[in-house]
Amino acid sequence: MTDRADEETPQFVTFQSWRIRVAIAVVFFALIMVASALVPDGPYLLTTGPVFFIGFTAYSFALHRSVVIRLEDDAVDIRLGLHKARIPYEDITEAAVGPRTEWWRIGRRRLDDRATGYLTGGPSVRISTGSTSVVVSAAKSYRVAGAIQRKCDHLAEERGVARSRPAAEAAEPAPQQGRTTR
């Protein structure tokens, strides 16, 4: 039986701050109070109760959003809710600690420097390719950036060795057939 730790793909999950969740919950409950005031004489349990329950459930899924960064064998997979991105290691030119993003800039958005952001607020990692950049929220941004850079370096090393083998084989002289003298 193989060791489970050897089979796992490195994964980094960053959740939204509890402060953001509390602020959203306060706004949601304020909306419930306003909706209750709009229907003063109605049967609350039959009309507004199910609407509130469904709304609160849907909002809870949005409330507990997280960014997941998975370091697959050949690419970095990024997931934020329904948004997904895949960046092959061979396209990555740099992985570094990115800017600290504001708490209100959550979700997938275009940043000021034309980078695409997958954000939950807080520390982030900037993954640069030749033409674009992606900024991803990561609570442990130094660890994530280092792990991505190590994967890129390891892949480049493997490809460098694979490319040098045919050249080394071509450089070896072919075995010469000896002459026989009588």
BELURBEL-V561743 format. One record per pair of residues at least 4 apart in sequence whose ideal C-beta (glycine too) atoms are under 6 Angstrom apart, sorted by the first residue. I is the first residue (numbers start at 0). J is the second residue. D is the distance in Angstrom with one decimal. If there is no record, write none. Layout:
[[I/J/D] [I/J/D]]
//
This chain:
[[8/69/5.5] [8/71/5.9] [9/70/4.3] [9/146/5.9] [10/69/4.8] [11/68/4.5] [11/137/5.8] [11/143/5.1] [12/65/5.4] [12/67/5.2] [13/66/4.8] [13/119/5.6] [13/136/4.9] [13/137/5.4] [13/138/4.6] [14/65/4.6] [15/19/4.9] [15/64/5.7] [15/119/4.6] [16/120/5.7] [19/102/5.8] [20/62/5.4] [23/62/5.5] [27/58/5.7] [31/51/5.8] [38/47/5.9] [41/46/5.3] [42/46/5.9] [43/47/5.2] [43/48/5.9] [44/48/4.4] [47/51/5.8] [50/54/6.0] [51/55/5.9] [58/62/5.8] [64/80/5.4] [66/79/4.9] [66/117/5.4] [66/119/5.4] [66/135/5.9] [66/136/4.8] [67/78/4.6] [68/77/5.7] [68/135/6.0] [69/76/4.3] [70/146/6.0] [70/150/5.6] [71/76/5.7] [74/85/5.0] [74/86/5.9] [74/87/4.5] [75/86/4.7] [76/85/5.4] [77/84/4.4] [77/117/5.4] [77/135/5.5] [78/83/5.1] [79/107/5.8] [79/117/4.3] [82/107/4.4] [86/126/5.9] [88/150/5.7] [88/151/4.9] [88/154/4.7] [90/128/4.5] [91/126/6.0] [91/128/6.0] [91/151/5.1] [92/127/5.1] [92/129/6.0] [93/127/4.4] [94/126/5.2] [94/144/4.8] [94/147/3.8] [94/148/4.7] [95/125/5.4] [95/144/5.5] [96/140/4.7] [96/141/5.9] [96/144/5.3] [97/123/3.8] [97/124/5.3] [97/125/3.6] [97/134/4.8] [99/122/5.6] [100/104/5.2] [100/118/5.0] [100/120/5.6] [100/123/5.6] [102/120/4.1] [104/118/5.4] [105/118/5.6] [105/119/5.5] [105/120/5.8] [107/117/5.6] [108/116/5.1] [110/114/4.6] [110/116/4.9] [114/132/3.9] [114/134/5.1] [115/133/5.2] [116/134/4.5] [117/135/4.8] [118/136/4.9] [119/136/4.4] [121/136/5.9] [122/140/4.2] [123/134/5.1] [123/136/5.1] [124/135/5.3] [124/137/4.7] [124/140/5.1] [124/143/4.9] [124/144/4.9] [125/132/5.7] [125/134/5.2] [126/133/4.7] [127/132/4.8] [137/143/4.3] [163/167/5.8]]
//
